[in-house]
Amino acid sequence: MMRKALKTSFRTVKSHMIMVAILLLVIATAIIEPKFFTVQNASNILSQLGPLSFTALGMTFAIVCGFIDLSIPGVMGLTAVVTVNLIDPIGQVPALLVGLAFGALLGFINGTLVVSAGAMSLFDAIFITFGMSAVYGALALIISYGKTFQMRWIEGNTSIFDTIGSTTIGPIPVPVFIFIACIALFHILLTKTYMGRSITLSGGNKVAARLAGIAVKKSVKQVFTLSGLLAAVGVIVMFSRVTTVSPKFGTGFEMNSILAVVIGGTTLKGGNGGVIRTMFGILLVTLLKNCMNLLGVSTNLHLVMSGFVFIVAIWLDSQRDKRGLVA
């Protein structure tokens, strides 16, 4: 009886490893640095959730469909430059809407290229999206002349961006509510709609999905469009908070997004995952960064730790796939 109970407990811990990791990280940091449990630090954590939250959501759809979108840095950089340059000529609301549509368009272009090239495997699509990131990044540099833009240079009204970047409802920043709304919307989209089921089945087995009558190519275009759209949302949130825009705006977000998705329990094999899992992955990645900042860890060691966690996450995903475990 005792052995059975221990085995059940071990399986429970294994299947909820992300929750255990978050709990252990919080306890360890709180012991070492008491400032962790302060209102100011809690506010910092919530603020840092912003851009990564949205790029990771988009990456979730791509990975569930059996792909990885490495174009995020380029999409974010080009979308940011275009959006900021449109605020004065057409106004903040049209510029914001154009920015979101432009991000979705860039994602659609990625999906169309993947489908047109017949790159229906994970590795083929990686190279295409990586190449498109370079193209978009170069265009951002050309348009901006390599300069960094600042909100104070904008002559028109920026009240919406100010609201997104600095307003709180109680102690909670506005972007957190936007993120919660996106979590609810895209969870329903992935789990309760024909589109979501088509994406999941396409990721599990594209041949079987095609034989079942699912428009696999359409699903591929949809996931990349969503990834571009959500990257654009991340751009708006990030620009509103930091009030500066650089052509290199999205550097590093692709790796952190993949990390959050895989740590959350979505398998790189495709066909299995969800936005709720990604939410916990985002929380763990953000907490890890916050803990290292509190402990005074250097930026270089940040990168080392992030790389190490990334490798561990990929290894765990491989082990989970071999054993048929679900995080």
Stockholm file with secondary structure:
# STOCKHOLM 1.0

chainA/1-327         MMRKALKTSFRTVKSHMIMVAILLLVIATAIIEPKFFTVQNASNILSQLGPLSFTALGMTFAIVCGFIDLSIPGVMGLTAVVTVNLIDPIGQVPALLVGLAFGALLGFINGTLVVSAGAMSLFDAIFITFGMSAVYGALALIISYGKTFQMRWIEGNTSIFDTIGSTTIGPIPVPVFIFIACIALFHILLTKTYMGRSITLSGGNKVAARLAGIAVKKSVKQVFTLSGLLAAVGVIVMFSRVTTVSPKFGTGFEMNSILAVVIGGTTLKGGNGGVIRTMFGILLVTLLKNCMNLLGVSTNLHLVMSGFVFIVAIWLDSQRDKRGLVA
#=GR chainA/1-327 SS CHHHHHHHHHHHHHHTHHHHHHHHHHHHHHHHCGGGGSHHHHHHHHHHTHHHHHHHHHHHHHHHTTCCCTTHHHHHHHHHHHHHHHHHHHCHHHHHHHHHHHHHHHHHHHHHHHHHTTCCSHHHHHHHHHHHHHHHHHHHHHHHTTCCEEGGGCCSCCHHHHHHHHCEETTEEHHHHHHHHHHHHHHHHHHHSHHHHHHHHHHHCHHHHHHTTCCHHHHHHHHHHHHHHHHHHHHHHHHHHHCEECTTTTTTHHHHHHHHHHHHTCCTTSSCCCHHHHHHHHHHHHHHHHHHHHTTCCHHHHHHHHHHHHHHHHHHHHHHHHHTCCC
#=GC SS_cons         CHHHHHHHHHHHHHHTHHHHHHHHHHHHHHHHCGGGGSHHHHHHHHHHTHHHHHHHHHHHHHHHTTCCCTTHHHHHHHHHHHHHHHHHHHCHHHHHHHHHHHHHHHHHHHHHHHHHTTCCSHHHHHHHHHHHHHHHHHHHHHHHTTCCEEGGGCCSCCHHHHHHHHCEETTEEHHHHHHHHHHHHHHHHHHHSHHHHHHHHHHHCHHHHHHTTCCHHHHHHHHHHHHHHHHHHHHHHHHHHHCEECTTTTTTHHHHHHHHHHHHTCCTTSSCCCHHHHHHHHHHHHHHHHHHHHTTCCHHHHHHHHHHHHHHHHHHHHHHHHHTCCC
//
